[in-house]
Amino acid sequence: MSTDKPNYQLLEMAKAASITYLENADSLPVSPSKDALALLKDFDEDIPLITNDPIDTLTKLSIIGKDTVVNQGGSRYFGFVNGGILPIGIAARWLADTWDQNAALEVMSPISAKLEAVCERWLVELLNLPRSTKAGLVGGTSVATLCGLAAARNHQYKKMNWDVNEKGLIGAPNLRIIMGEQTHGTVSKMIRLLGFGTQSIELVQSDDQGRILVDSLPPLDSSCILVLQAGNVCSGSFDDFTSLCTKANKSDTWVHIDGAFGLWAESSPLLKHLTAGIELADSWSVDGHKTLNTPYDCGAILCRHPYALIEALQQQGSYIEYSESRDNMIYTPDMSRRARGIDLWACMHHLGRQGIVDLIEKLHNGAKYLALHLSAAGFFIENEIHFNQVIVHAGNDDLTKKILNTLQKNGVIWCGSAIWKGKFIIRLSVCSWQTNEEDLAKTVEEFKRTIE
């Protein structure tokens, strides 16, 4: 193995394999077949005793990988709110990976610091958030929520004269964490990671779309953290931010909005009524790799109280060389990480404000198309089409399960399931920039075929 210089043949091979995959992706099954998945057993080997030729290693990865990946970036994948990937995102990611920047400090990577600062400004403008808002780029909304709740914890405890960074949680005053019964499961997970048990959580009743019932909100005070949703994971619904945040602000309650895919609605004139009042919150979590179709992994924590975020997350060390401008690591839990801001900037710069609006509204219109035509075909649509989510039921759970099993086996489209209001439902998430009316029509035909 030569280490004198980069093996450019490897890069050419990777380029050729990537282009071939993209050229054929639309004709490939959306998810791998059982026969294809059997190829994965070829990875079950002992670690090689000697160095392999890198060409052989890449060849093996390419041959097995092309048939066993899930084509989640394609035009007929509607599962898990997994977004597609813009071509500029792929290209920028390749370039960023080649540069291999550590985005922790400006001194480590000036371009990473600059582009994350620009992305922060653009996000604040697009989402109409308070100008004091700072952003940190993390793996996804799960970690972004962790950051927001950590900032909330420290901020609320500080008002109680309890320094949680010094004293910890043993003997600390009680904090009340209030959220809707339909809140995404990752929020509970992050609450536990922060040292609060589930007994700290007060669940509030929701309506038939999963929105918190404002009149059911318990009395609030300065010991409270209220978690709201911009985009229910099944129905796509949005909480009444104006009413809820106004109540919270009067009582000095911290509000965190989990807006993994839905927060982007704020940038659309057609949909921004859904996000009215989000500027009244204290922190927000959102993903680029869902609605905006950036490469994975690209989440953002946004917080209007910079010092609360910094105090919760900042690392100390005599060897750390902070700059006078932006050091990305002070807004995130991790230090060493890839430069997410490079491909986020590239996607936002390419799309521009109008392109982002067009993409968001295209996803919304795709969901409306599916709901309209599936309803006409005899299926029951169990939700209002708020954003890009569609809940489908076939009339009874057994038939719904049978239809979903057939759809997933056929490989033409892929969608998932959930339990919604006691029913087993099929859940469709329109998330890819590539999904066009032909794909949507084909999806409807696949549903019809299962009941013929």
ABEGO torsion letter per residue (X at the ends): XBAABBBAAAAAAAAAAAAAAAAAAAABBABBBAAAAAAAAAABBBBBABBBBAAAAAAAAAAAAAAABBBAABAABABGGBBBBBAAAAAAAAAAAAAGBBAABAAABAAAAAAAAAAAAAAAAAAGBBAABBBBBBABAAAAAAAAAAAAAAAAAAAAGBBAAAAEABGBBBBBBBBBAABBAAAAAAAAAAGBBAAABBBBBBBAAGBBBAAABBBBBAABBBBBBBGBAAAGBBBBAAAAAAAAAAAGBBBBBBAAAAAAAAABAAAAAAABGAAABABBBBBAABAAGBBOBBBBBBBABAAAAAAAABBBEAABBBBABBBAAAABABABBBBAAAAAAAAAAAAEAAAAAAAAAAAAAAAAAAAAAAAAAGBBBABBBABABBBBBAGBAAAAAAAAAAAAAAGABBBBBBBBGGBBBBBBBBABAABBAAAAAAAAAAAAAAAX
